[in-house]
Amino acid sequence: MKKRITGAITFLGGLGTILSMIYALLAGDLYNVENIFIASGLVILGVSAILYVYWTEFGGDQEISKVEKENKLLRSKIEQKKLKKKLAKD
């Protein structure tokens, strides 16, 4: 549960950072060169946070997906053995 909350906070924080920088850009608050560099750094940070959460499925039930992958692997091995036995009989 803690991972889901942390993942949601990270994702929403990144999204909020991007939206606030877009708003500042459209409002014309970024006339200074320093502000443009700060804003671009914050946008990169926000995009990185969003992509990290999305790509790593941070906050998702990773243990369940591991078990499902193992079950799928075992099913394919069992099916492979059955096919080998069937081919050996023919």
HTML snippet that shows the backbone in 3Dmol.js (N, CA, C, O; Angstrom):
<script src="https://3Dmol.org/build/3Dmol-min.js"></script>
<div id="view" style="width:600px;height:400px;position:relative"></div>
<script>
const pdb = `
ATOM      1  N   MET A   1       0.817  -1.186   0.000  1.00  0.00           N
ATOM      2  CA  MET A   1       0.000   0.000   0.000  1.00  0.00           C
ATOM      3  C   MET A   1       0.867   1.259   0.000  1.00  0.00           C
ATOM      4  O   MET A   1       0.533   2.253  -0.644  1.00  0.00           O
ATOM      5  N   LYS A   2       1.988   1.204   0.733  1.00  0.00           N
ATOM      6  CA  LYS A   2       2.883   2.357   0.782  1.00  0.00           C
ATOM      7  C   LYS A   2       3.485   2.645  -0.592  1.00  0.00           C
ATOM      8  O   LYS A   2       3.673   3.801  -0.969  1.00  0.00           O
ATOM      9  N   LYS A   3       3.785   1.575  -1.335  1.00  0.00           N
ATOM     10  CA  LYS A   3       4.365   1.775  -2.663  1.00  0.00           C
ATOM     11  C   LYS A   3       3.373   2.433  -3.603  1.00  0.00           C
ATOM     12  O   LYS A   3       3.755   3.283  -4.407  1.00  0.00           O
ATOM     13  N   ARG A   4       2.112   2.058  -3.515  1.00  0.00           N
ATOM     14  CA  ARG A   4       1.102   2.671  -4.378  1.00  0.00           C
ATOM     15  C   ARG A   4       0.941   4.147  -4.062  1.00  0.00           C
ATOM     16  O   ARG A   4       0.828   4.972  -4.969  1.00  0.00           O
ATOM     17  N   ILE A   5       0.932   4.482  -2.778  1.00  0.00           N
ATOM     18  CA  ILE A   5       0.788   5.884  -2.384  1.00  0.00           C
ATOM     19  C   ILE A   5       1.993   6.687  -2.854  1.00  0.00           C
ATOM     20  O   ILE A   5       1.840   7.788  -3.381  1.00  0.00           O
ATOM     21  N   THR A   6       3.196   6.137  -2.664  1.00  0.00           N
ATOM     22  CA  THR A   6       4.407   6.823  -3.095  1.00  0.00           C
ATOM     23  C   THR A   6       4.441   6.971  -4.609  1.00  0.00           C
ATOM     24  O   THR A   6       4.840   8.018  -5.118  1.00  0.00           O
ATOM     25  N   GLY A   7       4.033   5.944  -5.328  1.00  0.00           N
ATOM     26  CA  GLY A   7       3.976   6.023  -6.788  1.00  0.00           C
ATOM     27  C   GLY A   7       2.996   7.072  -7.255  1.00  0.00           C
ATOM     28  O   GLY A   7       3.285   7.816  -8.193  1.00  0.00           O
ATOM     29  N   ALA A   8       1.840   7.146  -6.618  1.00  0.00           N
ATOM     30  CA  ALA A   8       0.836   8.144  -6.998  1.00  0.00           C
ATOM     31  C   ALA A   8       1.330   9.555  -6.704  1.00  0.00           C
ATOM     32  O   ALA A   8       1.134  10.461  -7.514  1.00  0.00           O
ATOM     33  N   ILE A   9       1.971   9.749  -5.552  1.00  0.00           N
ATOM     34  CA  ILE A   9       2.495  11.072  -5.208  1.00  0.00           C
ATOM     35  C   ILE A   9       3.587  11.487  -6.184  1.00  0.00           C
ATOM     36  O   ILE A   9       3.618  12.637  -6.622  1.00  0.00           O
ATOM     37  N   THR A  10       4.481  10.570  -6.531  1.00  0.00           N
ATOM     38  CA  THR A  10       5.550  10.878  -7.477  1.00  0.00           C
ATOM     39  C   THR A  10       4.982  11.233  -8.839  1.00  0.00           C
ATOM     40  O   THR A  10       5.406  12.212  -9.454  1.00  0.00           O
ATOM     41  N   PHE A  11       4.026  10.448  -9.316  1.00  0.00           N
ATOM     42  CA  PHE A  11       3.419  10.703 -10.617  1.00  0.00           C
ATOM     43  C   PHE A  11       2.704  12.048 -10.629  1.00  0.00           C
ATOM     44  O   PHE A  11       2.887  12.843 -11.551  1.00  0.00           O
ATOM     45  N   LEU A  12       1.895  12.302  -9.614  1.00  0.00           N
ATOM     46  CA  LEU A  12       1.152  13.561  -9.566  1.00  0.00           C
ATOM     47  C   LEU A  12       2.076  14.755  -9.354  1.00  0.00           C
ATOM     48  O   LEU A  12       1.800  15.845  -9.856  1.00  0.00           O
ATOM     49  N   GLY A  13       3.164  14.563  -8.620  1.00  0.00           N
ATOM     50  CA  GLY A  13       4.146  15.634  -8.454  1.00  0.00           C
ATOM     51  C   GLY A  13       4.815  15.987  -9.774  1.00  0.00           C
ATOM     52  O   GLY A  13       4.996  17.163 -10.088  1.00  0.00           O
ATOM     53  N   GLY A  14       5.180  14.978 -10.540  1.00  0.00           N
ATOM     54  CA  GLY A  14       5.774  15.226 -11.857  1.00  0.00           C
ATOM     55  C   GLY A  14       4.800  15.900 -12.795  1.00  0.00           C
ATOM     56  O   GLY A  14       5.165  16.819 -13.528  1.00  0.00           O
ATOM     57  N   LEU A  15       3.561  15.445 -12.773  1.00  0.00           N
ATOM     58  CA  LEU A  15       2.533  16.043 -13.625  1.00  0.00           C
ATOM     59  C   LEU A  15       2.257  17.483 -13.218  1.00  0.00           C
ATOM     60  O   LEU A  15       2.101  18.353 -14.075  1.00  0.00           O
ATOM     61  N   GLY A  16       2.197  17.739 -11.919  1.00  0.00           N
ATOM     62  CA  GLY A  16       1.980  19.104 -11.435  1.00  0.00           C
ATOM     63  C   GLY A  16       3.122  20.029 -11.802  1.00  0.00           C
ATOM     64  O   GLY A  16       2.901  21.192 -12.139  1.00  0.00           O
ATOM     65  N   THR A  17       4.354  19.513 -11.738  1.00  0.00           N
ATOM     66  CA  THR A  17       5.517  20.312 -12.114  1.00  0.00           C
ATOM     67  C   THR A  17       5.447  20.706 -13.578  1.00  0.00           C
ATOM     68  O   THR A  17       5.687  21.862 -13.926  1.00  0.00           O
ATOM     69  N   ILE A  18       5.121  19.755 -14.431  1.00  0.00           N
ATOM     70  CA  ILE A  18       5.034  20.044 -15.864  1.00  0.00           C
ATOM     71  C   ILE A  18       3.924  21.046 -16.145  1.00  0.00           C
ATOM     72  O   ILE A  18       4.124  22.001 -16.896  1.00  0.00           O
ATOM     73  N   LEU A  19       2.767  20.838 -15.554  1.00  0.00           N
ATOM     74  CA  LEU A  19       1.645  21.748 -15.800  1.00  0.00           C
ATOM     75  C   LEU A  19       1.927  23.151 -15.277  1.00  0.00           C
ATOM     76  O   LEU A  19       1.550  24.132 -15.917  1.00  0.00           O
ATOM     77  N   SER A  20       2.582  23.261 -14.127  1.00  0.00           N
ATOM     78  CA  SER A  20       2.897  24.590 -13.602  1.00  0.00           C
ATOM     79  C   SER A  20       3.927  25.300 -14.468  1.00  0.00           C
ATOM     80  O   SER A  20       3.860  26.519 -14.626  1.00  0.00           O
ATOM     81  N   MET A  21       4.874  24.565 -15.027  1.00  0.00           N
ATOM     82  CA  MET A  21       5.858  25.195 -15.906  1.00  0.00           C
ATOM     83  C   MET A  21       5.219  25.621 -17.229  1.00  0.00           C
ATOM     84  O   MET A  21       5.562  26.668 -17.778  1.00  0.00           O
ATOM     85  N   ILE A  22       4.303  24.817 -17.734  1.00  0.00           N
ATOM     86  CA  ILE A  22       3.591  25.206 -18.956  1.00  0.00           C
ATOM     87  C   ILE A  22       2.754  26.453 -18.698  1.00  0.00           C
ATOM     88  O   ILE A  22       2.697  27.348 -19.541  1.00  0.00           O
ATOM     89  N   TYR A  23       2.102  26.516 -17.535  1.00  0.00           N
ATOM     90  CA  TYR A  23       1.313  27.698 -17.182  1.00  0.00           C
ATOM     91  C   TYR A  23       2.208  28.930 -17.068  1.00  0.00           C
ATOM     92  O   TYR A  23       1.852  30.000 -17.563  1.00  0.00           O
ATOM     93  N   ALA A  24       3.370  28.789 -16.420  1.00  0.00           N
ATOM     94  CA  ALA A  24       4.296  29.914 -16.280  1.00  0.00           C
ATOM     95  C   ALA A  24       4.804  30.363 -17.642  1.00  0.00           C
ATOM     96  O   ALA A  24       4.994  31.557 -17.871  1.00  0.00           O
ATOM     97  N   LEU A  25       5.023  29.428 -18.532  1.00  0.00           N
ATOM     98  CA  LEU A  25       5.486  29.774 -19.874  1.00  0.00           C
ATOM     99  C   LEU A  25       4.412  30.525 -20.641  1.00  0.00           C
ATOM    100  O   LEU A  25       4.700  31.521 -21.304  1.00  0.00           O
ATOM    101  N   LEU A  26       3.175  30.051 -20.554  1.00  0.00           N
ATOM    102  CA  LEU A  26       2.080  30.707 -21.263  1.00  0.00           C
ATOM    103  C   LEU A  26       1.711  32.046 -20.639  1.00  0.00           C
ATOM    104  O   LEU A  26       1.252  32.943 -21.347  1.00  0.00           O
ATOM    105  N   ALA A  27       1.898  32.204 -19.344  1.00  0.00           N
ATOM    106  CA  ALA A  27       1.577  33.464 -18.665  1.00  0.00           C
ATOM    107  C   ALA A  27       2.651  34.512 -18.907  1.00  0.00           C
ATOM    108  O   ALA A  27       2.435  35.693 -18.636  1.00  0.00           O
ATOM    109  N   GLY A  28       3.796  34.100 -19.410  1.00  0.00           N
ATOM    110  CA  GLY A  28       4.867  35.045 -19.724  1.00  0.00           C
ATOM    111  C   GLY A  28       5.747  35.356 -18.534  1.00  0.00           C
ATOM    112  O   GLY A  28       6.367  36.419 -18.502  1.00  0.00           O
ATOM    113  N   ASP A  29       5.826  34.487 -17.571  1.00  0.00           N
ATOM    114  CA  ASP A  29       6.647  34.718 -16.386  1.00  0.00           C
ATOM    115  C   ASP A  29       8.103  34.300 -16.580  1.00  0.00           C
ATOM    116  O   ASP A  29       8.912  34.458 -15.665  1.00  0.00           O
ATOM    117  N   LEU A  30       8.443  33.785 -17.723  1.00  0.00           N
ATOM    118  CA  LEU A  30       9.788  33.233 -17.932  1.00  0.00           C
ATOM    119  C   LEU A  30      10.597  34.072 -18.919  1.00  0.00           C
ATOM    120  O   LEU A  30      11.143  33.538 -19.884  1.00  0.00           O
ATOM    121  N   TYR A  31      10.676  35.367 -18.684  1.00  0.00           N
ATOM    122  CA  TYR A  31      11.421  36.229 -19.599  1.00  0.00           C
ATOM    123  C   TYR A  31      12.916  36.184 -19.346  1.00  0.00           C
ATOM    124  O   TYR A  31      13.697  36.395 -20.274  1.00  0.00           O
ATOM    125  N   ASN A  32      13.327  35.923 -18.153  1.00  0.00           N
ATOM    126  CA  ASN A  32      14.729  35.895 -17.785  1.00  0.00           C
ATOM    127  C   ASN A  32      15.356  34.567 -18.224  1.00  0.00           C
ATOM    128  O   ASN A  32      14.708  33.522 -18.180  1.00  0.00           O
ATOM    129  N   VAL A  33      16.620  34.623 -18.646  1.00  0.00           N
ATOM    130  CA  VAL A  33      17.316  33.422 -19.113  1.00  0.00           C
ATOM    131  C   VAL A  33      17.452  32.404 -17.978  1.00  0.00           C
ATOM    132  O   VAL A  33      17.302  31.202 -18.199  1.00  0.00           O
ATOM    133  N   GLU A  34      17.734  32.882 -16.767  1.00  0.00           N
ATOM    134  CA  GLU A  34      17.851  31.969 -15.631  1.00  0.00           C
ATOM    135  C   GLU A  34      16.542  31.227 -15.388  1.00  0.00           C
ATOM    136  O   GLU A  34      16.544  30.030 -15.100  1.00  0.00           O
ATOM    137  N   ASN A  35      15.444  31.928 -15.502  1.00  0.00           N
ATOM    138  CA  ASN A  35      14.141  31.299 -15.277  1.00  0.00           C
ATOM    139  C   ASN A  35      13.842  30.240 -16.335  1.00  0.00           C
ATOM    140  O   ASN A  35      13.214  29.223 -16.041  1.00  0.00           O
ATOM    141  N   ILE A  36      14.291  30.481 -17.556  1.00  0.00           N
ATOM    142  CA  ILE A  36      14.082  29.496 -18.625  1.00  0.00           C
ATOM    143  C   ILE A  36      14.864  28.221 -18.321  1.00  0.00           C
ATOM    144  O   ILE A  36      14.348  27.119 -18.510  1.00  0.00           O
ATOM    145  N   PHE A  37      16.114  28.363 -17.849  1.00  0.00           N
ATOM    146  CA  PHE A  37      16.906  27.181 -17.498  1.00  0.00           C
ATOM    147  C   PHE A  37      16.298  26.433 -16.315  1.00  0.00           C
ATOM    148  O   PHE A  37      16.265  25.202 -16.299  1.00  0.00           O
ATOM    149  N   ILE A  38      15.820  27.180 -15.333  1.00  0.00           N
ATOM    150  CA  ILE A  38      15.183  26.544 -14.177  1.00  0.00           C
ATOM    151  C   ILE A  38      13.924  25.805 -14.613  1.00  0.00           C
ATOM    152  O   ILE A  38      13.684  24.673 -14.194  1.00  0.00           O
ATOM    153  N   ALA A  39      13.125  26.449 -15.453  1.00  0.00           N
ATOM    154  CA  ALA A  39      11.877  25.831 -15.917  1.00  0.00           C
ATOM    155  C   ALA A  39      12.156  24.583 -16.739  1.00  0.00           C
ATOM    156  O   ALA A  39      11.471  23.572 -16.585  1.00  0.00           O
ATOM    157  N   SER A  40      13.161  24.647 -17.616  1.00  0.00           N
ATOM    158  CA  SER A  40      13.466  23.465 -18.432  1.00  0.00           C
ATOM    159  C   SER A  40      13.978  22.327 -17.555  1.00  0.00           C
ATOM    160  O   SER A  40      13.667  21.164 -17.813  1.00  0.00           O
ATOM    161  N   GLY A  41      14.753  22.641 -16.532  1.00  0.00           N
ATOM    162  CA  GLY A  41      15.204  21.608 -15.602  1.00  0.00           C
ATOM    163  C   GLY A  41      14.055  20.976 -14.845  1.00  0.00           C
ATOM    164  O   GLY A  41      14.033  19.763 -14.636  1.00  0.00           O
ATOM    165  N   LEU A  42      13.092  21.799 -14.429  1.00  0.00           N
ATOM    166  CA  LEU A  42      11.935  21.268 -13.718  1.00  0.00           C
ATOM    167  C   LEU A  42      11.050  20.423 -14.626  1.00  0.00           C
ATOM    168  O   LEU A  42      10.482  19.424 -14.187  1.00  0.00           O
ATOM    169  N   VAL A  43      10.932  20.820 -15.890  1.00  0.00           N
ATOM    170  CA  VAL A  43      10.143  20.020 -16.834  1.00  0.00           C
ATOM    171  C   VAL A  43      10.815  18.667 -17.061  1.00  0.00           C
ATOM    172  O   VAL A  43      10.143  17.637 -17.100  1.00  0.00           O
ATOM    173  N   ILE A  44      12.135  18.671 -17.209  1.00  0.00           N
ATOM    174  CA  ILE A  44      12.864  17.411 -17.376  1.00  0.00           C
ATOM    175  C   ILE A  44      12.684  16.531 -16.138  1.00  0.00           C
ATOM    176  O   ILE A  44      12.481  15.323 -16.258  1.00  0.00           O
ATOM    177  N   LEU A  45      12.760  17.134 -14.953  1.00  0.00           N
ATOM    178  CA  LEU A  45      12.550  16.388 -13.715  1.00  0.00           C
ATOM    179  C   LEU A  45      11.140  15.805 -13.653  1.00  0.00           C
ATOM    180  O   LEU A  45      10.963  14.653 -13.258  1.00  0.00           O
ATOM    181  N   GLY A  46      10.145  16.589 -14.037  1.00  0.00           N
ATOM    182  CA  GLY A  46       8.764  16.109 -14.015  1.00  0.00           C
ATOM    183  C   GLY A  46       8.527  14.976 -14.992  1.00  0.00           C
ATOM    184  O   GLY A  46       7.874  13.986 -14.661  1.00  0.00           O
ATOM    185  N   VAL A  47       9.059  15.123 -16.200  1.00  0.00           N
ATOM    186  CA  VAL A  47       8.905  14.065 -17.208  1.00  0.00           C
ATOM    187  C   VAL A  47       9.623  12.800 -16.752  1.00  0.00           C
ATOM    188  O   VAL A  47       9.111  11.694 -16.926  1.00  0.00           O
ATOM    189  N   SER A  48      10.802  12.962 -16.171  1.00  0.00           N
ATOM    190  CA  SER A  48      11.541  11.799 -15.676  1.00  0.00           C
ATOM    191  C   SER A  48      10.773  11.073 -14.583  1.00  0.00           C
ATOM    192  O   SER A  48      10.751   9.842 -14.554  1.00  0.00           O
ATOM    193  N   ALA A  49      10.144  11.820 -13.686  1.00  0.00           N
ATOM    194  CA  ALA A  49       9.362  11.192 -12.610  1.00  0.00           C
ATOM    195  C   ALA A  49       8.185  10.421 -13.179  1.00  0.00           C
ATOM    196  O   ALA A  49       7.911   9.298 -12.756  1.00  0.00           O
ATOM    197  N   ILE A  50       7.488  11.021 -14.137  1.00  0.00           N
ATOM    198  CA  ILE A  50       6.335  10.352 -14.743  1.00  0.00           C
ATOM    199  C   ILE A  50       6.767   9.088 -15.476  1.00  0.00           C
ATOM    200  O   ILE A  50       6.140   8.039 -15.324  1.00  0.00           O
ATOM    201  N   LEU A  51       7.826   9.177 -16.267  1.00  0.00           N
ATOM    202  CA  LEU A  51       8.292   8.011 -17.018  1.00  0.00           C
ATOM    203  C   LEU A  51       8.816   6.917 -16.094  1.00  0.00           C
ATOM    204  O   LEU A  51       8.612   5.733 -16.363  1.00  0.00           O
ATOM    205  N   TYR A  52       9.486   7.298 -15.011  1.00  0.00           N
ATOM    206  CA  TYR A  52       9.979   6.297 -14.062  1.00  0.00           C
ATOM    207  C   TYR A  52       8.821   5.516 -13.460  1.00  0.00           C
ATOM    208  O   TYR A  52       8.863   4.288 -13.386  1.00  0.00           O
ATOM    209  N   VAL A  53       7.796   6.229 -13.033  1.00  0.00           N
ATOM    210  CA  VAL A  53       6.635   5.555 -12.439  1.00  0.00           C
ATOM    211  C   VAL A  53       5.963   4.669 -13.472  1.00  0.00           C
ATOM    212  O   VAL A  53       5.556   3.551 -13.156  1.00  0.00           O
ATOM    213  N   TYR A  54       5.841   5.149 -14.699  1.00  0.00           N
ATOM    214  CA  TYR A  54       5.153   4.392 -15.751  1.00  0.00           C
ATOM    215  C   TYR A  54       5.944   3.158 -16.165  1.00  0.00           C
ATOM    216  O   TYR A  54       5.390   2.061 -16.246  1.00  0.00           O
ATOM    217  N   TRP A  55       7.233   3.331 -16.427  1.00  0.00           N
ATOM    218  CA  TRP A  55       8.041   2.222 -16.935  1.00  0.00           C
ATOM    219  C   TRP A  55       8.294   1.142 -15.893  1.00  0.00           C
ATOM    220  O   TRP A  55       8.286  -0.044 -16.225  1.00  0.00           O
ATOM    221  N   THR A  56       8.515   1.522 -14.655  1.00  0.00           N
ATOM    222  CA  THR A  56       8.826   0.531 -13.629  1.00  0.00           C
ATOM    223  C   THR A  56       7.586   0.009 -12.937  1.00  0.00           C
ATOM    224  O   THR A  56       7.682  -0.839 -12.049  1.00  0.00           O
ATOM    225  N   GLU A  57       6.433   0.498 -13.326  1.00  0.00           N
ATOM    226  CA  GLU A  57       5.164   0.142 -12.681  1.00  0.00           C
ATOM    227  C   GLU A  57       5.292   0.331 -11.176  1.00  0.00           C
ATOM    228  O   GLU A  57       4.840  -0.496 -10.384  1.00  0.00           O
ATOM    229  N   PHE A  58       5.922   1.444 -10.805  1.00  0.00           N
ATOM    230  CA  PHE A  58       6.152   1.756  -9.397  1.00  0.00           C
ATOM    231  C   PHE A  58       4.814   1.930  -8.706  1.00  0.00           C
ATOM    232  O   PHE A  58       3.984   2.731  -9.137  1.00  0.00           O
ATOM    233  N   GLY A  59       4.609   1.198  -7.657  1.00  0.00           N
ATOM    234  CA  GLY A  59       3.338   1.241  -6.959  1.00  0.00           C
ATOM    235  C   GLY A  59       2.421   0.097  -7.344  1.00  0.00           C
ATOM    236  O   GLY A  59       1.383  -0.103  -6.714  1.00  0.00           O
ATOM    237  N   GLY A  60       2.790  -0.655  -8.368  1.00  0.00           N
ATOM    238  CA  GLY A  60       1.974  -1.788  -8.793  1.00  0.00           C
ATOM    239  C   GLY A  60       2.297  -3.022  -7.971  1.00  0.00           C
ATOM    240  O   GLY A  60       3.298  -3.051  -7.255  1.00  0.00           O
ATOM    241  N   ASP A  61       1.478  -4.013  -8.067  1.00  0.00           N
ATOM    242  CA  ASP A  61       1.711  -5.270  -7.361  1.00  0.00           C
ATOM    243  C   ASP A  61       2.706  -6.104  -8.154  1.00  0.00           C
ATOM    244  O   ASP A  61       2.324  -6.871  -9.037  1.00  0.00           O
ATOM    245  N   GLN A  62       3.972  -5.947  -7.834  1.00  0.00           N
ATOM    246  CA  GLN A  62       5.018  -6.629  -8.581  1.00  0.00           C
ATOM    247  C   GLN A  62       5.121  -8.097  -8.196  1.00  0.00           C
ATOM    248  O   GLN A  62       5.506  -8.924  -9.022  1.00  0.00           O
ATOM    249  N   GLU A  63       4.786  -8.432  -6.964  1.00  0.00           N
ATOM    250  CA  GLU A  63       4.861  -9.829  -6.541  1.00  0.00           C
ATOM    251  C   GLU A  63       3.846 -10.675  -7.293  1.00  0.00           C
ATOM    252  O   GLU A  63       4.133 -11.814  -7.664  1.00  0.00           O
ATOM    253  N   ILE A  64       2.676 -10.129  -7.514  1.00  0.00           N
ATOM    254  CA  ILE A  64       1.642 -10.862  -8.244  1.00  0.00           C
ATOM    255  C   ILE A  64       2.074 -11.083  -9.685  1.00  0.00           C
ATOM    256  O   ILE A  64       1.863 -12.163 -10.236  1.00  0.00           O
ATOM    257  N   SER A  65       2.673 -10.075 -10.297  1.00  0.00           N
ATOM    258  CA  SER A  65       3.107 -10.242 -11.682  1.00  0.00           C
ATOM    259  C   SER A  65       4.238 -11.264 -11.782  1.00  0.00           C
ATOM    260  O   SER A  65       4.324 -11.988 -12.774  1.00  0.00           O
ATOM    261  N   LYS A  66       5.105 -11.335 -10.771  1.00  0.00           N
ATOM    262  CA  LYS A  66       6.166 -12.347 -10.780  1.00  0.00           C
ATOM    263  C   LYS A  66       5.569 -13.747 -10.719  1.00  0.00           C
ATOM    264  O   LYS A  66       5.995 -14.644 -11.447  1.00  0.00           O
ATOM    265  N   VAL A  67       4.586 -13.926  -9.851  1.00  0.00           N
ATOM    266  CA  VAL A  67       3.937 -15.231  -9.715  1.00  0.00           C
ATOM    267  C   VAL A  67       3.230 -15.603 -11.011  1.00  0.00           C
ATOM    268  O   VAL A  67       3.288 -16.754 -11.444  1.00  0.00           O
ATOM    269  N   GLU A  68       2.564 -14.633 -11.629  1.00  0.00           N
ATOM    270  CA  GLU A  68       1.880 -14.907 -12.895  1.00  0.00           C
ATOM    271  C   GLU A  68       2.874 -15.295 -13.982  1.00  0.00           C
ATOM    272  O   GLU A  68       2.591 -16.189 -14.780  1.00  0.00           O
ATOM    273  N   LYS A  69       4.028 -14.644 -14.030  1.00  0.00           N
ATOM    274  CA  LYS A  69       5.049 -14.993 -15.019  1.00  0.00           C
ATOM    275  C   LYS A  69       5.581 -16.402 -14.780  1.00  0.00           C
ATOM    276  O   LYS A  69       5.783 -17.166 -15.724  1.00  0.00           O
ATOM    277  N   GLU A  70       5.808 -16.742 -13.503  1.00  0.00           N
ATOM    278  CA  GLU A  70       6.288 -18.089 -13.183  1.00  0.00           C
ATOM    279  C   GLU A  70       5.252 -19.141 -13.555  1.00  0.00           C
ATOM    280  O   GLU A  70       5.598 -20.196 -14.086  1.00  0.00           O
ATOM    281  N   ASN A  71       3.986 -18.858 -13.279  1.00  0.00           N
ATOM    282  CA  ASN A  71       2.922 -19.795 -13.652  1.00  0.00           C
ATOM    283  C   ASN A  71       2.854 -19.980 -15.161  1.00  0.00           C
ATOM    284  O   ASN A  71       2.672 -21.097 -15.645  1.00  0.00           O
ATOM    285  N   LYS A  72       2.997 -18.905 -15.892  1.00  0.00           N
ATOM    286  CA  LYS A  72       2.965 -18.985 -17.352  1.00  0.00           C
ATOM    287  C   LYS A  72       4.142 -19.816 -17.862  1.00  0.00           C
ATOM    288  O   LYS A  72       3.993 -20.617 -18.785  1.00  0.00           O
ATOM    289  N   LEU A  73       5.307 -19.618 -17.256  1.00  0.00           N
ATOM    290  CA  LEU A  73       6.487 -20.387 -17.650  1.00  0.00           C
ATOM    291  C   LEU A  73       6.288 -21.871 -17.362  1.00  0.00           C
ATOM    292  O   LEU A  73       6.625 -22.717 -18.191  1.00  0.00           O
ATOM    293  N   LEU A  74       5.744 -22.189 -16.193  1.00  0.00           N
ATOM    294  CA  LEU A  74       5.492 -23.594 -15.849  1.00  0.00           C
ATOM    295  C   LEU A  74       4.468 -24.222 -16.789  1.00  0.00           C
ATOM    296  O   LEU A  74       4.627 -25.371 -17.202  1.00  0.00           O
ATOM    297  N   ARG A  75       3.419 -23.476 -17.128  1.00  0.00           N
ATOM    298  CA  ARG A  75       2.419 -24.002 -18.070  1.00  0.00           C
ATOM    299  C   ARG A  75       3.041 -24.301 -19.426  1.00  0.00           C
ATOM    300  O   ARG A  75       2.738 -25.319 -20.047  1.00  0.00           O
ATOM    301  N   SER A  76       3.914 -23.403 -19.881  1.00  0.00           N
ATOM    302  CA  SER A  76       4.536 -23.636 -21.185  1.00  0.00           C
ATOM    303  C   SER A  76       5.482 -24.837 -21.133  1.00  0.00           C
ATOM    304  O   SER A  76       5.581 -25.584 -22.106  1.00  0.00           O
ATOM    305  N   LYS A  77       6.175 -25.030 -20.010  1.00  0.00           N
ATOM    306  CA  LYS A  77       7.050 -26.198 -19.881  1.00  0.00           C
ATOM    307  C   LYS A  77       6.240 -27.488 -19.863  1.00  0.00           C
ATOM    308  O   LYS A  77       6.626 -28.473 -20.493  1.00  0.00           O
ATOM    309  N   ILE A  78       5.117 -27.488 -19.143  1.00  0.00           N
ATOM    310  CA  ILE A  78       4.250 -28.672 -19.099  1.00  0.00           C
ATOM    311  C   ILE A  78       3.704 -28.974 -20.484  1.00  0.00           C
ATOM    312  O   ILE A  78       3.669 -30.128 -20.910  1.00  0.00           O
ATOM    313  N   GLU A  79       3.282 -27.940 -21.178  1.00  0.00           N
ATOM    314  CA  GLU A  79       2.747 -28.131 -22.533  1.00  0.00           C
ATOM    315  C   GLU A  79       3.835 -28.647 -23.469  1.00  0.00           C
ATOM    316  O   GLU A  79       3.574 -29.479 -24.337  1.00  0.00           O
ATOM    317  N   GLN A  80       5.046 -28.151 -23.288  1.00  0.00           N
ATOM    318  CA  GLN A  80       6.159 -28.601 -24.116  1.00  0.00           C
ATOM    319  C   GLN A  80       6.446 -30.087 -23.863  1.00  0.00           C
ATOM    320  O   GLN A  80       6.706 -30.834 -24.806  1.00  0.00           O
ATOM    321  N   LYS A  81       6.401 -30.514 -22.603  1.00  0.00           N
ATOM    322  CA  LYS A  81       6.623 -31.929 -22.284  1.00  0.00           C
ATOM    323  C   LYS A  81       5.538 -32.805 -22.891  1.00  0.00           C
ATOM    324  O   LYS A  81       5.824 -33.888 -23.402  1.00  0.00           O
ATOM    325  N   LYS A  82       4.290 -32.341 -22.839  1.00  0.00           N
ATOM    326  CA  LYS A  82       3.186 -33.096 -23.437  1.00  0.00           C
ATOM    327  C   LYS A  82       3.381 -33.243 -24.940  1.00  0.00           C
ATOM    328  O   LYS A  82       3.150 -34.314 -25.500  1.00  0.00           O
ATOM    329  N   LEU A  83       3.803 -32.173 -25.584  1.00  0.00           N
ATOM    330  CA  LEU A  83       4.028 -32.237 -27.030  1.00  0.00           C
ATOM    331  C   LEU A  83       5.187 -33.168 -27.368  1.00  0.00           C
ATOM    332  O   LEU A  83       5.136 -33.883 -28.370  1.00  0.00           O
ATOM    333  N   LYS A  84       6.235 -33.166 -26.540  1.00  0.00           N
ATOM    334  CA  LYS A  84       7.363 -34.066 -26.778  1.00  0.00           C
ATOM    335  C   LYS A  84       6.933 -35.522 -26.642  1.00  0.00           C
ATOM    336  O   LYS A  84       7.335 -36.369 -27.439  1.00  0.00           O
ATOM    337  N   LYS A  85       6.104 -35.814 -25.617  1.00  0.00           N
ATOM    338  CA  LYS A  85       5.599 -37.178 -25.440  1.00  0.00           C
ATOM    339  C   LYS A  85       4.731 -37.581 -26.621  1.00  0.00           C
ATOM    340  O   LYS A  85       4.805 -38.717 -27.091  1.00  0.00           O
ATOM    341  N   LYS A  86       3.923 -36.671 -27.093  1.00  0.00           N
ATOM    342  CA  LYS A  86       3.042 -36.955 -28.228  1.00  0.00           C
ATOM    343  C   LYS A  86       3.857 -37.221 -29.486  1.00  0.00           C
ATOM    344  O   LYS A  86       3.531 -38.122 -30.259  1.00  0.00           O
ATOM    345  N   LEU A  87       4.902 -36.452 -29.691  1.00  0.00           N
ATOM    346  CA  LEU A  87       5.762 -36.671 -30.855  1.00  0.00           C
ATOM    347  C   LEU A  87       6.545 -37.975 -30.726  1.00  0.00           C
ATOM    348  O   LEU A  87       6.787 -38.655 -31.723  1.00  0.00           O
ATOM    349  N   ALA A  88       6.938 -38.325 -29.513  1.00  0.00           N
ATOM    350  CA  ALA A  88       7.681 -39.569 -29.301  1.00  0.00           C
ATOM    351  C   ALA A  88       6.806 -40.786 -29.588  1.00  0.00           C
ATOM    352  O   ALA A  88       7.304 -41.805 -30.066  1.00  0.00           O
ATOM    353  N   LYS A  89       5.506 -40.689 -29.302  1.00  0.00           N
ATOM    354  CA  LYS A  89       4.587 -41.791 -29.584  1.00  0.00           C
ATOM    355  C   LYS A  89       4.378 -41.966 -31.082  1.00  0.00           C
ATOM    356  O   LYS A  89       4.211 -43.090 -31.558  1.00  0.00           O
ATOM    357  N   ASP A  90       4.386 -40.885 -31.817  1.00  0.00           N
ATOM    358  CA  ASP A  90       4.152 -40.969 -33.273  1.00  0.00           C
ATOM    359  C   ASP A  90       5.377 -41.422 -33.967  1.00  0.00           C
ATOM    360  O   ASP A  90       5.380 -41.554 -35.191  1.00  0.00           O
TER     361      ASP A  90
END
`;
const viewer = $3Dmol.createViewer("view");
viewer.addModel(pdb, "pdb");
viewer.setStyle({}, {cartoon: {color: "spectrum"}});
viewer.zoomTo();
viewer.render();
</script>
